[in-house]
Amino acid sequence: MKKCGECSGEMKEFESKTPEGVAYSYYRCSSCGEEIVDMRQLHTVAEKYRVMKRYSAKLSKWGLSLGLRIPKELVRKYNLKREKEVIIVPEKEGIRIVAT
């Protein structure tokens, strides 16, 4: 059992996700509310962000709309095909594209 560095209270483990959907666990003190993430978790989340941020795309004008070119590595990974429909989910900080 982990003890809080601030008040020596009991630290309980919780699960959460970043706004981009990266899962991680953290500890919260049941007495004072102090929250900590261990270094292993920080490294795991940082590596997932590096992979997520590796891809960039340019928007192009298509008529009155904008088109997004998806890098071929992601096309292969998610088995995307020409004319295949995807779901676009608006979120607070951006959009999520979900292959159907």
C-alpha positions in Angstrom: 0.0 0.0 0.0 1.3 3.4 -0.9 1.5 6.2 1.6 1.0 9.9 0.8 4.1 12.0 0.9 2.1 15.0 2.2 0.0 13.6 5.0 1.0 9.8 5.2 -2.6 8.9 4.3 -3.5 5.9 2.3 -3.1 6.2 -1.5 -5.7 4.5 -3.7 -5.2 3.7 -7.4 -7.6 5.1 -10.0 -7.8 4.9 -13.8 -8.3 7.8 -16.1 -7.8 8.9 -19.7 -6.2 12.0 -21.3 -8.4 14.1 -23.5 -6.9 12.2 -26.5 -8.0 8.9 -25.0 -4.7 7.6 -23.6 -5.4 5.5 -20.5 -3.3 5.8 -17.4 -3.5 5.0 -13.7 -2.7 7.4 -10.8 -2.9 7.4 -7.0 -5.0 9.7 -4.9 -4.7 10.2 -1.1 -8.0 9.4 0.7 -7.1 12.0 3.3 -5.8 15.1 1.6 -6.6 14.4 -2.0 -3.0 14.6 -3.3 -2.7 12.9 -6.7 0.5 11.3 -8.1 1.5 9.5 -11.3 4.5 7.2 -11.1 7.4 7.7 -13.5 6.7 4.4 -15.3 3.2 5.6 -16.1 4.5 9.0 -17.3 6.9 7.3 -19.7 4.2 5.0 -21.0 1.8 7.9 -21.7 4.7 10.0 -23.2 5.5 7.2 -25.6 1.8 6.8 -26.7 1.8 10.6 -27.3 5.0 10.3 -29.4 3.3 7.7 -31.6 0.0 9.7 -31.8 1.8 13.0 -32.7 4.1 11.3 -35.3 1.5 11.8 -38.1 0.6 15.1 -39.7 -1.8 15.8 -42.5 -2.6 18.8 -44.6 -6.1 20.0 -45.3 -7.1 20.8 -48.9 -10.0 22.7 -50.3 -12.6 20.4 -52.0 -15.4 22.6 -53.3 -17.0 24.3 -50.3 -15.5 21.7 -47.9 -12.1 20.7 -46.7 -10.5 17.3 -47.4 -8.0 15.5 -45.1 -5.3 13.3 -46.5 -4.6 10.3 -44.3 -1.0 9.0 -44.3 -0.6 5.6 -45.9 0.7 4.0 -42.7 -2.6 4.7 -41.0 -4.6 3.7 -44.1 -2.9 0.3 -43.9 -3.1 0.0 -40.1 -6.9 0.7 -40.0 -7.7 -1.0 -43.4 -9.2 2.1 -44.9 -10.4 1.9 -48.5 -11.5 4.5 -51.1 -15.2 5.4 -50.6 -15.3 3.7 -47.2 -17.3 5.7 -44.7 -15.8 6.9 -41.4 -17.5 8.5 -38.4 -16.3 12.0 -37.3 -16.9 12.7 -33.7 -16.6 16.3 -32.5 -14.8 16.6 -29.1 -13.9 19.5 -26.9 -10.3 19.8 -28.1 -10.6 18.4 -31.7 -12.2 15.7 -33.7 -11.9 11.9 -33.6 -12.1 9.8 -36.8 -13.5 6.3 -36.3 -13.2 3.7 -39.1 -16.5 1.7 -39.4 
